[in-house]
Amino acid sequence: MFLYYVYIWYSESFLILGADLKIDVNERFVALVYYLSDWVGKSDLKLCVFTSDLELIECKKISATSWHMKLEDDTVYIEGDPNAYKIVKSTPH
């Protein structure tokens, strides 16, 4: 399991942009939580899950600030979020 944190803040004059990215990986899945914000207060906070072959399973808006995220087996835990996100990958019929 690997955990990566990337923080990017850009400010020039009155223009402020922010991004926060967290990635956790295991043998089967890649979990990615990102936060983007612009200078007028618009923001986006999502959890995206991929297979280990980088096929997108799903992206979902979340409400908790993603300061800490952990991928264990097929479940994603986010600090401050009362929900645990179970990864359910359907197979084609």
PDB file as gemmi writes it, atoms N, CA and C in Angstrom:
CRYST1    1.000    1.000    1.000  90.00  90.00  90.00 P 1                      
ATOM      1  N   MET A   1       0.842  -1.167   0.000  1.00  0.00           N  
ATOM      2  CA  MET A   1       0.000   0.000   0.000  1.00  0.00           C  
ATOM      3  C   MET A   1       0.891   1.236   0.000  1.00  0.00           C  
ATOM      4  N   PHE A   2       0.557   2.186  -0.862  1.00  0.00           N  
ATOM      5  CA  PHE A   2       1.290   3.440  -0.955  1.00  0.00           C  
ATOM      6  C   PHE A   2       0.316   4.585  -0.739  1.00  0.00           C  
ATOM      7  N   LEU A   3       0.792   5.629  -0.111  1.00  0.00           N  
ATOM      8  CA  LEU A   3      -0.056   6.796   0.124  1.00  0.00           C  
ATOM      9  C   LEU A   3       0.711   8.030  -0.310  1.00  0.00           C  
ATOM     10  N   TYR A   4       0.120   8.816  -1.185  1.00  0.00           N  
ATOM     11  CA  TYR A   4       0.766  10.006  -1.708  1.00  0.00           C  
ATOM     12  C   TYR A   4      -0.072  11.229  -1.373  1.00  0.00           C  
ATOM     13  N   TYR A   5       0.580  12.318  -1.042  1.00  0.00           N  
ATOM     14  CA  TYR A   5      -0.104  13.585  -0.791  1.00  0.00           C  
ATOM     15  C   TYR A   5       0.511  14.643  -1.690  1.00  0.00           C  
ATOM     16  N   VAL A   6      -0.317  15.406  -2.357  1.00  0.00           N  
ATOM     17  CA  VAL A   6       0.142  16.496  -3.203  1.00  0.00           C  
ATOM     18  C   VAL A   6      -0.675  17.732  -2.845  1.00  0.00           C  
ATOM     19  N   TYR A   7       0.003  18.825  -2.537  1.00  0.00           N  
ATOM     20  CA  TYR A   7      -0.676  20.079  -2.231  1.00  0.00           C  
ATOM     21  C   TYR A   7      -0.180  21.140  -3.197  1.00  0.00           C  
ATOM     22  N   ILE A   8      -1.089  21.865  -3.813  1.00  0.00           N  
ATOM     23  CA  ILE A   8      -0.708  22.923  -4.741  1.00  0.00           C  
ATOM     24  C   ILE A   8      -1.539  24.156  -4.412  1.00  0.00           C  
ATOM     25  N   TRP A   9      -0.876  25.247  -4.136  1.00  0.00           N  
ATOM     26  CA  TRP A   9      -1.568  26.526  -3.943  1.00  0.00           C  
ATOM     27  C   TRP A   9      -0.863  27.553  -4.802  1.00  0.00           C  
ATOM     28  N   TYR A  10      -1.621  28.298  -5.567  1.00  0.00           N  
ATOM     29  CA  TYR A  10      -1.062  29.297  -6.462  1.00  0.00           C  
ATOM     30  C   TYR A  10      -1.711  30.636  -6.142  1.00  0.00           C  
ATOM     31  N   SER A  11      -0.917  31.637  -5.957  1.00  0.00           N  
ATOM     32  CA  SER A  11      -1.462  32.960  -5.650  1.00  0.00           C  
ATOM     33  C   SER A  11      -0.657  34.012  -6.394  1.00  0.00           C  
ATOM     34  N   GLU A  12      -1.350  34.826  -7.164  1.00  0.00           N  
ATOM     35  CA  GLU A  12      -0.708  35.938  -7.857  1.00  0.00           C  
ATOM     36  C   GLU A  12      -1.692  37.102  -7.823  1.00  0.00           C  
ATOM     37  N   SER A  13      -1.289  38.190  -7.233  1.00  0.00           N  
ATOM     38  CA  SER A  13      -2.193  39.322  -7.000  1.00  0.00           C  
ATOM     39  C   SER A  13      -3.385  38.843  -6.185  1.00  0.00           C  
ATOM     40  N   PHE A  14      -4.581  38.894  -6.781  1.00  0.00           N  
ATOM     41  CA  PHE A  14      -5.770  38.464  -6.060  1.00  0.00           C  
ATOM     42  C   PHE A  14      -6.315  37.144  -6.579  1.00  0.00           C  
ATOM     43  N   LEU A  15      -5.556  36.450  -7.400  1.00  0.00           N  
ATOM     44  CA  LEU A  15      -5.982  35.167  -7.944  1.00  0.00           C  
ATOM     45  C   LEU A  15      -5.430  34.055  -7.071  1.00  0.00           C  
ATOM     46  N   ILE A  16      -6.309  33.269  -6.474  1.00  0.00           N  
ATOM     47  CA  ILE A  16      -5.873  32.170  -5.615  1.00  0.00           C  
ATOM     48  C   ILE A  16      -6.551  30.893  -6.096  1.00  0.00           C  
ATOM     49  N   LEU A  17      -5.762  29.898  -6.410  1.00  0.00           N  
ATOM     50  CA  LEU A  17      -6.256  28.586  -6.805  1.00  0.00           C  
ATOM     51  C   LEU A  17      -5.662  27.555  -5.865  1.00  0.00           C  
ATOM     52  N   GLY A  18      -6.419  26.526  -5.541  1.00  0.00           N  
ATOM     53  CA  GLY A  18      -5.904  25.508  -4.641  1.00  0.00           C  
ATOM     54  C   GLY A  18      -6.264  24.115  -5.117  1.00  0.00           C  
ATOM     55  N   ALA A  19      -5.384  23.169  -4.819  1.00  0.00           N  
ATOM     56  CA  ALA A  19      -5.634  21.770  -5.149  1.00  0.00           C  
ATOM     57  C   ALA A  19      -5.007  20.897  -4.078  1.00  0.00           C  
ATOM     58  N   ASP A  20      -5.672  19.816  -3.783  1.00  0.00           N  
ATOM     59  CA  ASP A  20      -5.191  18.847  -2.803  1.00  0.00           C  
ATOM     60  C   ASP A  20      -5.507  17.474  -3.374  1.00  0.00           C  
ATOM     61  N   LEU A  21      -4.529  16.603  -3.440  1.00  0.00           N  
ATOM     62  CA  LEU A  21      -4.706  15.287  -4.041  1.00  0.00           C  
ATOM     63  C   LEU A  21      -4.106  14.234  -3.132  1.00  0.00           C  
ATOM     64  N   LYS A  22      -4.872  13.183  -2.879  1.00  0.00           N  
ATOM     65  CA  LYS A  22      -4.371  12.067  -2.082  1.00  0.00           C  
ATOM     66  C   LYS A  22      -4.645  10.781  -2.848  1.00  0.00           C  
ATOM     67  N   ILE A  23      -3.656   9.899  -2.874  1.00  0.00           N  
ATOM     68  CA  ILE A  23      -3.768   8.640  -3.602  1.00  0.00           C  
ATOM     69  C   ILE A  23      -3.325   7.513  -2.687  1.00  0.00           C  
ATOM     70  N   ASP A  24      -4.109   6.441  -2.656  1.00  0.00           N  
ATOM     71  CA  ASP A  24      -3.719   5.234  -1.933  1.00  0.00           C  
ATOM     72  C   ASP A  24      -3.942   4.055  -2.870  1.00  0.00           C  
ATOM     73  N   VAL A  25      -3.035   3.090  -2.842  1.00  0.00           N  
ATOM     74  CA  VAL A  25      -3.025   1.996  -3.802  1.00  0.00           C  
ATOM     75  C   VAL A  25      -2.876   0.676  -3.067  1.00  0.00           C  
ATOM     76  N   ASN A  26      -3.587  -0.351  -3.533  1.00  0.00           N  
ATOM     77  CA  ASN A  26      -3.295  -1.713  -3.095  1.00  0.00           C  
ATOM     78  C   ASN A  26      -3.233  -2.594  -4.339  1.00  0.00           C  
ATOM     79  N   GLU A  27      -3.228  -3.896  -4.176  1.00  0.00           N  
ATOM     80  CA  GLU A  27      -3.053  -4.801  -5.318  1.00  0.00           C  
ATOM     81  C   GLU A  27      -4.212  -4.730  -6.306  1.00  0.00           C  
ATOM     82  N   ARG A  28      -5.409  -4.371  -5.836  1.00  0.00           N  
ATOM     83  CA  ARG A  28      -6.603  -4.414  -6.679  1.00  0.00           C  
ATOM     84  C   ARG A  28      -7.145  -3.051  -7.082  1.00  0.00           C  
ATOM     85  N   PHE A  29      -6.909  -2.023  -6.254  1.00  0.00           N  
ATOM     86  CA  PHE A  29      -7.569  -0.741  -6.478  1.00  0.00           C  
ATOM     87  C   PHE A  29      -6.624   0.445  -6.298  1.00  0.00           C  
ATOM     88  N   VAL A  30      -7.031   1.556  -6.907  1.00  0.00           N  
ATOM     89  CA  VAL A  30      -6.394   2.855  -6.703  1.00  0.00           C  
ATOM     90  C   VAL A  30      -7.503   3.796  -6.231  1.00  0.00           C  
ATOM     91  N   ALA A  31      -7.320   4.402  -5.065  1.00  0.00           N  
ATOM     92  CA  ALA A  31      -8.291   5.371  -4.545  1.00  0.00           C  
ATOM     93  C   ALA A  31      -7.651   6.749  -4.601  1.00  0.00           C  
ATOM     94  N   LEU A  32      -8.415   7.710  -5.091  1.00  0.00           N  
ATOM     95  CA  LEU A  32      -7.913   9.060  -5.271  1.00  0.00           C  
ATOM     96  C   LEU A  32      -8.951  10.027  -4.707  1.00  0.00           C  
ATOM     97  N   VAL A  33      -8.527  10.899  -3.817  1.00  0.00           N  
ATOM     98  CA  VAL A  33      -9.398  11.952  -3.299  1.00  0.00           C  
ATOM     99  C   VAL A  33      -8.784  13.278  -3.728  1.00  0.00           C  
ATOM    100  N   TYR A  34      -9.603  14.140  -4.346  1.00  0.00           N  
ATOM    101  CA  TYR A  34      -9.065  15.439  -4.740  1.00  0.00           C  
ATOM    102  C   TYR A  34      -9.988  16.564  -4.310  1.00  0.00           C  
ATOM    103  N   TYR A  35      -9.359  17.712  -4.068  1.00  0.00           N  
ATOM    104  CA  TYR A  35     -10.066  18.938  -3.710  1.00  0.00           C  
ATOM    105  C   TYR A  35      -9.526  20.047  -4.593  1.00  0.00           C  
ATOM    106  N   LEU A  36     -10.416  20.755  -5.271  1.00  0.00           N  
ATOM    107  CA  LEU A  36     -10.037  21.896  -6.097  1.00  0.00           C  
ATOM    108  C   LEU A  36     -10.850  23.099  -5.652  1.00  0.00           C  
ATOM    109  N   SER A  37     -10.230  24.254  -5.600  1.00  0.00           N  
ATOM    110  CA  SER A  37     -10.969  25.474  -5.266  1.00  0.00           C  
ATOM    111  C   SER A  37     -10.436  26.636  -6.100  1.00  0.00           C  
ATOM    112  N   ASP A  38     -11.323  27.592  -6.360  1.00  0.00           N  
ATOM    113  CA  ASP A  38     -10.900  28.775  -7.096  1.00  0.00           C  
ATOM    114  C   ASP A  38     -11.046  30.008  -6.220  1.00  0.00           C  
ATOM    115  N   TRP A  39     -10.708  31.137  -6.768  1.00  0.00           N  
ATOM    116  CA  TRP A  39     -10.640  32.375  -5.991  1.00  0.00           C  
ATOM    117  C   TRP A  39     -11.995  32.915  -5.568  1.00  0.00           C  
ATOM    118  N   VAL A  40     -13.089  32.465  -6.210  1.00  0.00           N  
ATOM    119  CA  VAL A  40     -14.411  32.962  -5.828  1.00  0.00           C  
ATOM    120  C   VAL A  40     -15.127  32.026  -4.864  1.00  0.00           C  
ATOM    121  N   GLY A  41     -14.458  30.977  -4.454  1.00  0.00           N  
ATOM    122  CA  GLY A  41     -15.038  30.086  -3.455  1.00  0.00           C  
ATOM    123  C   GLY A  41     -15.688  28.831  -3.993  1.00  0.00           C  
ATOM    124  N   LYS A  42     -15.677  28.644  -5.301  1.00  0.00           N  
ATOM    125  CA  LYS A  42     -16.192  27.390  -5.850  1.00  0.00           C  
ATOM    126  C   LYS A  42     -15.202  26.283  -5.521  1.00  0.00           C  
ATOM    127  N   SER A  43     -15.730  25.120  -5.165  1.00  0.00           N  
ATOM    128  CA  SER A  43     -14.826  24.015  -4.853  1.00  0.00           C  
ATOM    129  C   SER A  43     -15.449  22.695  -5.263  1.00  0.00           C  
ATOM    130  N   ASP A  44     -14.613  21.700  -5.394  1.00  0.00           N  
ATOM    131  CA  ASP A  44     -15.030  20.360  -5.776  1.00  0.00           C  
ATOM    132  C   ASP A  44     -14.231  19.377  -4.935  1.00  0.00           C  
ATOM    133  N   LEU A  45     -14.914  18.438  -4.313  1.00  0.00           N  
ATOM    134  CA  LEU A  45     -14.275  17.434  -3.463  1.00  0.00           C  
ATOM    135  C   LEU A  45     -14.838  16.083  -3.860  1.00  0.00           C  
ATOM    136  N   LYS A  46     -13.986  15.216  -4.410  1.00  0.00           N  
ATOM    137  CA  LYS A  46     -14.461  13.927  -4.910  1.00  0.00           C  
ATOM    138  C   LYS A  46     -13.530  12.792  -4.518  1.00  0.00           C  
ATOM    139  N   LEU A  47     -14.134  11.611  -4.430  1.00  0.00           N  
ATOM    140  CA  LEU A  47     -13.431  10.348  -4.259  1.00  0.00           C  
ATOM    141  C   LEU A  47     -13.604   9.580  -5.557  1.00  0.00           C  
ATOM    142  N   CYS A  48     -12.498   9.180  -6.173  1.00  0.00           N  
ATOM    143  CA  CYS A  48     -12.542   8.376  -7.392  1.00  0.00           C  
ATOM    144  C   CYS A  48     -11.813   7.069  -7.130  1.00  0.00           C  
ATOM    145  N   VAL A  49     -12.374   5.981  -7.650  1.00  0.00           N  
ATOM    146  CA  VAL A  49     -11.782   4.659  -7.457  1.00  0.00           C  
ATOM    147  C   VAL A  49     -11.563   4.024  -8.821  1.00  0.00           C  
ATOM    148  N   PHE A  50     -10.383   3.437  -8.994  1.00  0.00           N  
ATOM    149  CA  PHE A  50     -10.001   2.771 -10.227  1.00  0.00           C  
ATOM    150  C   PHE A  50      -9.575   1.343  -9.915  1.00  0.00           C  
ATOM    151  N   THR A  51      -9.625   0.472 -10.927  1.00  0.00           N  
ATOM    152  CA  THR A  51      -9.016  -0.842 -10.782  1.00  0.00           C  
ATOM    153  C   THR A  51      -7.503  -0.661 -10.852  1.00  0.00           C  
ATOM    154  N   SER A  52      -6.768  -1.707 -10.560  1.00  0.00           N  
ATOM    155  CA  SER A  52      -5.306  -1.612 -10.641  1.00  0.00           C  
ATOM    156  C   SER A  52      -4.838  -1.409 -12.082  1.00  0.00           C  
ATOM    157  N   ASP A  53      -5.716  -1.697 -13.059  1.00  0.00           N  
ATOM    158  CA  ASP A  53      -5.418  -1.439 -14.473  1.00  0.00           C  
ATOM    159  C   ASP A  53      -5.872  -0.047 -14.901  1.00  0.00           C  
ATOM    160  N   LEU A  54      -6.239   0.783 -13.920  1.00  0.00           N  
ATOM    161  CA  LEU A  54      -6.667   2.170 -14.107  1.00  0.00           C  
ATOM    162  C   LEU A  54      -7.976   2.326 -14.881  1.00  0.00           C  
ATOM    163  N   GLU A  55      -8.872   1.336 -14.771  1.00  0.00           N  
ATOM    164  CA  GLU A  55     -10.231   1.484 -15.278  1.00  0.00           C  
ATOM    165  C   GLU A  55     -11.036   2.195 -14.204  1.00  0.00           C  
ATOM    166  N   LEU A  56     -11.708   3.266 -14.576  1.00  0.00           N  
ATOM    167  CA  LEU A  56     -12.509   4.014 -13.619  1.00  0.00           C  
ATOM    168  C   LEU A  56     -13.703   3.180 -13.170  1.00  0.00           C  
ATOM    169  N   ILE A  57     -13.861   3.030 -11.856  1.00  0.00           N  
ATOM    170  CA  ILE A  57     -15.035   2.362 -11.303  1.00  0.00           C  
ATOM    171  C   ILE A  57     -16.109   3.404 -11.029  1.00  0.00           C  
ATOM    172  N   GLU A  58     -15.753   4.454 -10.276  1.00  0.00           N  
ATOM    173  CA  GLU A  58     -16.718   5.507  -9.974  1.00  0.00           C  
ATOM    174  C   GLU A  58     -16.028   6.701  -9.335  1.00  0.00           C  
ATOM    175  N   CYS A  59     -16.617   7.876  -9.549  1.00  0.00           N  
ATOM    176  CA  CYS A  59     -16.256   9.095  -8.826  1.00  0.00           C  
ATOM    177  C   CYS A  59     -17.495   9.558  -8.084  1.00  0.00           C  
ATOM    178  N   LYS A  60     -17.311   9.989  -6.844  1.00  0.00           N  
ATOM    179  CA  LYS A  60     -18.440  10.384  -6.011  1.00  0.00           C  
ATOM    180  C   LYS A  60     -18.072  11.634  -5.229  1.00  0.00           C  
ATOM    181  N   LYS A  61     -19.006  12.604  -5.202  1.00  0.00           N  
ATOM    182  CA  LYS A  61     -18.799  13.796  -4.368  1.00  0.00           C  
ATOM    183  C   LYS A  61     -18.847  13.380  -2.915  1.00  0.00           C  
ATOM    184  N   ILE A  62     -17.950  13.937  -2.122  1.00  0.00           N  
ATOM    185  CA  ILE A  62     -17.945  13.672  -0.692  1.00  0.00           C  
ATOM    186  C   ILE A  62     -17.992  14.998   0.041  1.00  0.00           C  
ATOM    187  N   SER A  63     -18.358  14.935   1.314  1.00  0.00           N  
ATOM    188  CA  SER A  63     -18.513  16.182   2.063  1.00  0.00           C  
ATOM    189  C   SER A  63     -17.392  16.415   3.062  1.00  0.00           C  
ATOM    190  N   ALA A  64     -16.697  15.370   3.454  1.00  0.00           N  
ATOM    191  CA  ALA A  64     -15.634  15.523   4.451  1.00  0.00           C  
ATOM    192  C   ALA A  64     -14.365  16.045   3.800  1.00  0.00           C  
ATOM    193  N   THR A  65     -13.654  16.894   4.482  1.00  0.00           N  
ATOM    194  CA  THR A  65     -12.354  17.351   4.011  1.00  0.00           C  
ATOM    195  C   THR A  65     -11.384  16.185   4.108  1.00  0.00           C  
ATOM    196  N   SER A  66     -10.687  15.947   3.028  1.00  0.00           N  
ATOM    197  CA  SER A  66      -9.903  14.712   2.909  1.00  0.00           C  
ATOM    198  C   SER A  66      -8.478  14.845   3.441  1.00  0.00           C  
ATOM    199  N   TRP A  67      -8.317  15.223   4.683  1.00  0.00           N  
ATOM    200  CA  TRP A  67      -6.956  15.366   5.210  1.00  0.00           C  
ATOM    201  C   TRP A  67      -6.241  14.027   5.288  1.00  0.00           C  
ATOM    202  N   HIS A  68      -6.964  12.976   5.651  1.00  0.00           N  
ATOM    203  CA  HIS A  68      -6.361  11.638   5.702  1.00  0.00           C  
ATOM    204  C   HIS A  68      -7.324  10.646   5.071  1.00  0.00           C  
ATOM    205  N   MET A  69      -6.778   9.782   4.207  1.00  0.00           N  
ATOM    206  CA  MET A  69      -7.568   8.789   3.507  1.00  0.00           C  
ATOM    207  C   MET A  69      -6.810   7.478   3.538  1.00  0.00           C  
ATOM    208  N   LYS A  70      -7.546   6.357   3.676  1.00  0.00           N  
ATOM    209  CA  LYS A  70      -6.892   5.056   3.727  1.00  0.00           C  
ATOM    210  C   LYS A  70      -7.710   4.049   2.934  1.00  0.00           C  
ATOM    211  N   LEU A  71      -7.018   3.265   2.109  1.00  0.00           N  
ATOM    212  CA  LEU A  71      -7.626   2.189   1.337  1.00  0.00           C  
ATOM    213  C   LEU A  71      -7.220   0.874   1.980  1.00  0.00           C  
ATOM    214  N   GLU A  72      -8.196   0.119   2.469  1.00  0.00           N  
ATOM    215  CA  GLU A  72      -7.945  -1.201   3.056  1.00  0.00           C  
ATOM    216  C   GLU A  72      -8.808  -2.215   2.334  1.00  0.00           C  
ATOM    217  N   ASP A  73      -8.179  -3.173   1.679  1.00  0.00           N  
ATOM    218  CA  ASP A  73      -8.881  -4.182   0.883  1.00  0.00           C  
ATOM    219  C   ASP A  73      -9.816  -3.499  -0.112  1.00  0.00           C  
ATOM    220  N   ASP A  74     -11.141  -3.600   0.100  1.00  0.00           N  
ATOM    221  CA  ASP A  74     -12.095  -2.987  -0.826  1.00  0.00           C  
ATOM    222  C   ASP A  74     -12.912  -1.885  -0.155  1.00  0.00           C  
ATOM    223  N   THR A  75     -12.310  -1.214   0.829  1.00  0.00           N  
ATOM    224  CA  THR A  75     -12.996  -0.151   1.556  1.00  0.00           C  
ATOM    225  C   THR A  75     -12.094   1.075   1.673  1.00  0.00           C  
ATOM    226  N   VAL A  76     -12.687   2.261   1.458  1.00  0.00           N  
ATOM    227  CA  VAL A  76     -11.960   3.523   1.589  1.00  0.00           C  
ATOM    228  C   VAL A  76     -12.487   4.242   2.826  1.00  0.00           C  
ATOM    229  N   TYR A  77     -11.559   4.648   3.693  1.00  0.00           N  
ATOM    230  CA  TYR A  77     -11.896   5.399   4.895  1.00  0.00           C  
ATOM    231  C   TYR A  77     -11.336   6.809   4.754  1.00  0.00           C  
ATOM    232  N   ILE A  78     -12.159   7.812   5.090  1.00  0.00           N  
ATOM    233  CA  ILE A  78     -11.733   9.204   5.024  1.00  0.00           C  
ATOM    234  C   ILE A  78     -11.949   9.821   6.390  1.00  0.00           C  
ATOM    235  N   GLU A  79     -10.880  10.389   6.945  1.00  0.00           N  
ATOM    236  CA  GLU A  79     -10.978  11.013   8.265  1.00  0.00           C  
ATOM    237  C   GLU A  79     -12.026  12.121   8.243  1.00  0.00           C  
ATOM    238  N   GLY A  80     -12.883  12.140   9.240  1.00  0.00           N  
ATOM    239  CA  GLY A  80     -13.915  13.156   9.337  1.00  0.00           C  
ATOM    240  C   GLY A  80     -15.203  12.793   8.633  1.00  0.00           C  
ATOM    241  N   ASP A  81     -15.207  11.701   7.891  1.00  0.00           N  
ATOM    242  CA  ASP A  81     -16.410  11.247   7.202  1.00  0.00           C  
ATOM    243  C   ASP A  81     -16.954  10.036   7.944  1.00  0.00           C  
ATOM    244  N   PRO A  82     -18.193  10.080   8.408  1.00  0.00           N  
ATOM    245  CA  PRO A  82     -18.739   8.945   9.156  1.00  0.00           C  
ATOM    246  C   PRO A  82     -18.973   7.720   8.278  1.00  0.00           C  
ATOM    247  N   ASN A  83     -18.908   7.899   6.959  1.00  0.00           N  
ATOM    248  CA  ASN A  83     -19.137   6.781   6.045  1.00  0.00           C  
ATOM    249  C   ASN A  83     -17.833   6.087   5.693  1.00  0.00           C  
ATOM    250  N   ALA A  84     -17.919   4.776   5.505  1.00  0.00           N  
ATOM    251  CA  ALA A  84     -16.841   4.016   4.885  1.00  0.00           C  
ATOM    252  C   ALA A  84     -17.357   3.679   3.487  1.00  0.00           C  
ATOM    253  N   TYR A  85     -16.509   3.808   2.481  1.00  0.00           N  
ATOM    254  CA  TYR A  85     -16.934   3.598   1.108  1.00  0.00           C  
ATOM    255  C   TYR A  85     -16.469   2.230   0.632  1.00  0.00           C  
ATOM    256  N   LYS A  86     -17.414   1.313   0.450  1.00  0.00           N  
ATOM    257  CA  LYS A  86     -17.125  -0.046  -0.003  1.00  0.00           C  
ATOM    258  C   LYS A  86     -17.065  -0.028  -1.528  1.00  0.00           C  
ATOM    259  N   ILE A  87     -16.024  -0.626  -2.082  1.00  0.00           N  
ATOM    260  CA  ILE A  87     -15.856  -0.676  -3.533  1.00  0.00           C  
ATOM    261  C   ILE A  87     -16.579  -1.914  -4.046  1.00  0.00           C  
ATOM    262  N   VAL A  88     -17.556  -1.683  -4.900  1.00  0.00           N  
ATOM    263  CA  VAL A  88     -18.311  -2.786  -5.492  1.00  0.00           C  
ATOM    264  C   VAL A  88     -18.086  -2.712  -6.992  1.00  0.00           C  
ATOM    265  N   LYS A  89     -17.348  -3.664  -7.507  1.00  0.00           N  
ATOM    266  CA  LYS A  89     -17.049  -3.696  -8.940  1.00  0.00           C  
ATOM    267  C   LYS A  89     -17.901  -4.769  -9.569  1.00  0.00           C  
ATOM    268  N   SER A  90     -18.820  -4.370 -10.427  1.00  0.00           N  
ATOM    269  CA  SER A  90     -19.658  -5.358 -11.098  1.00  0.00           C  
ATOM    270  C   SER A  90     -18.905  -5.918 -12.296  1.00  0.00           C  
ATOM    271  N   THR A  91     -19.171  -7.166 -12.604  1.00  0.00           N  
ATOM    272  CA  THR A  91     -18.536  -7.804 -13.752  1.00  0.00           C  
ATOM    273  C   THR A  91     -19.549  -7.869 -14.888  1.00  0.00           C  
ATOM    274  N   PRO A  92     -19.093  -7.748 -16.125  1.00  0.00           N  
ATOM    275  CA  PRO A  92     -20.022  -7.813 -17.260  1.00  0.00           C  
ATOM    276  C   PRO A  92     -20.700  -9.176 -17.337  1.00  0.00           C  
ATOM    277  N   HIS A  93     -21.959  -9.192 -17.785  1.00  0.00           N  
ATOM    278  CA  HIS A  93     -22.710 -10.450 -17.912  1.00  0.00           C  
ATOM    279  C   HIS A  93     -22.458 -11.096 -19.238  1.00  0.00           C  
TER     280      HIS A  93                                                      
END                                                                             
